[in-house]
């Protein structure tokens, strides 16, 4: 079983979202990531060891530690503001 953790910035960003449809899409992506943590695209260079999933127009960044079976959701940010 995978242990899930959320960063404070991630929680703050999700709370600000008013659109319920977008929140539902985020929840479904989180469920998919928890079921299969290697779903997202692996990042390179300074963001190495993190993964991303695209939820238009946002990107969900997370870290998966295979040795501890933990998933830490880092940020949810707009695609244009990388």
C-alpha positions in Angstrom: 0.0 0.0 0.0 1.3 3.4 -0.9 1.5 6.2 1.7 0.3 9.5 0.5 1.5 13.0 1.7 0.7 16.5 0.5 3.0 19.5 0.7 1.6 22.7 2.2 1.8 24.6 -1.1 -0.2 21.9 -2.9 -3.0 22.0 -0.3 -3.1 25.8 -0.4 -3.3 25.8 -4.2 -6.1 23.2 -4.4 -8.1 25.1 -1.7 -8.1 28.2 -3.9 -9.6 26.5 -6.9 -13.3 27.3 -7.3 -14.2 25.1 -10.3 -15.7 21.8 -9.0 -15.2 20.1 -12.3 -11.4 20.8 -12.1 -11.3 19.6 -8.5 -12.9 16.3 -9.6 -10.4 15.9 -12.4 -7.6 16.4 -9.9 -9.0 13.9 -7.5 -9.3 11.2 -10.3 -5.7 11.8 -11.3 -4.6 11.5 -7.6 -6.4 8.2 -7.4 -4.7 7.0 -10.6 -1.3 8.0 -9.2 -1.9 6.3 -5.9 -2.9 3.1 -7.8 0.1 3.3 -10.1 2.8 5.8 -9.0 4.9 5.5 -12.1 2.1 6.9 -14.3 3.5 10.4 -14.7 6.2 11.7 -16.9 9.6 11.5 -15.3 11.3 14.9 -15.1 15.0 15.6 -15.8 17.8 18.0 -14.7 17.0 20.1 -11.6 13.6 18.3 -11.2 15.1 14.8 -11.3 13.3 12.1 -9.2 9.9 13.9 -9.6 7.1 13.1 -12.0 4.3 15.2 -13.6 0.8 14.6 -14.8 -1.0 17.0 -17.1 -4.5 18.1 -16.1 -5.4 20.9 -18.6 -4.4 23.7 -18.0 -2.4 22.6 -14.9 0.4 20.3 -14.1 0.5 18.1 -11.0 4.0 17.5 -9.8 4.8 14.6 -7.3 7.6 12.6 -5.9 7.5 8.8 -5.6 9.9 7.0 -3.3 9.9 3.3 -4.3 11.9 2.1 -1.3 9.4 3.6 1.2 6.3 3.3 -1.1 5.4 6.9 -0.5 4.0 9.5 -2.8 4.4 13.2 -2.0 2.3 15.6 -4.0 4.5 18.7 -4.4 2.7 21.4 -6.5 -0.1 22.1 -8.8 0.8 24.9 -11.2 -0.4 26.5 -14.4 1.3 25.3 -17.5 2.2 28.9 -18.7 3.8 29.8 -15.3 6.6 27.2 -15.1 
